Amino acid sequence: MRYVLTVLAVLGVALGVAGIALGEADDSPGLQLLGVVLVIGAVAFGIRNVRGGS
């Protein structure tokens, strides 16, 4: 189960980076902010998952 959660965290980071890139191309600060929030959340979730936090 831990591997599935790690894969979801990696997908979250990938979607966040895509949101940042698309927001930059479209000059959309809202999409860039959502991408940054998604990346930060996914990284925090992934670290918590790897460390075994509850």
C-alpha positions as CSV (number, residue, x, y, z in Angstrom):
1,M,0.0,0.0,0.0
2,R,2.9,2.3,0.7
3,Y,4.1,2.0,-2.9
4,V,0.7,3.1,-4.2
5,L,0.7,6.2,-2.0
6,T,4.2,7.0,-3.1
7,V,3.2,6.7,-6.8
8,L,0.2,9.1,-6.1
9,A,2.6,11.6,-4.5
10,V,4.9,11.5,-7.6
11,L,1.8,11.9,-9.9
12,G,0.8,14.9,-7.7
13,V,4.2,16.5,-8.2
14,A,4.1,15.9,-11.9
15,L,0.6,17.4,-12.2
16,G,1.7,20.4,-10.2
17,V,4.7,21.0,-12.4
18,A,2.5,20.7,-15.4
19,G,0.2,23.3,-13.9
20,I,3.0,25.7,-13.2
21,A,4.3,25.3,-16.8
22,L,0.9,25.7,-18.4
23,G,0.1,28.7,-16.1
24,E,3.3,30.4,-17.2
25,A,2.5,29.8,-20.8
26,D,-1.0,31.1,-20.5
27,D,0.0,33.9,-18.1
28,S,-2.3,32.6,-15.4
29,P,-1.2,33.3,-11.9
30,G,-4.0,31.3,-10.4
31,L,-3.0,28.1,-12.2
32,Q,0.6,28.7,-11.2
33,L,-0.5,29.1,-7.5
34,L,-2.5,25.9,-7.7
35,G,0.4,24.1,-9.2
36,V,2.8,25.3,-6.4
37,V,0.3,24.3,-3.7
38,L,-0.2,20.9,-5.3
39,V,3.6,20.3,-5.5
40,I,4.2,21.4,-1.9
41,G,1.3,19.2,-0.7
42,A,2.4,16.2,-2.6
43,V,6.0,16.5,-1.4
44,A,4.8,16.8,2.2
45,F,2.6,13.8,1.8
46,G,5.4,11.8,0.2
47,I,7.8,12.6,2.9
48,R,5.2,11.7,5.6
49,N,4.5,8.5,3.8
50,V,8.2,7.5,3.5
51,R,8.9,8.3,7.1
52,G,6.0,6.2,8.2
53,G,4.0,9.0,9.9
54,S,0.4,8.5,10.7
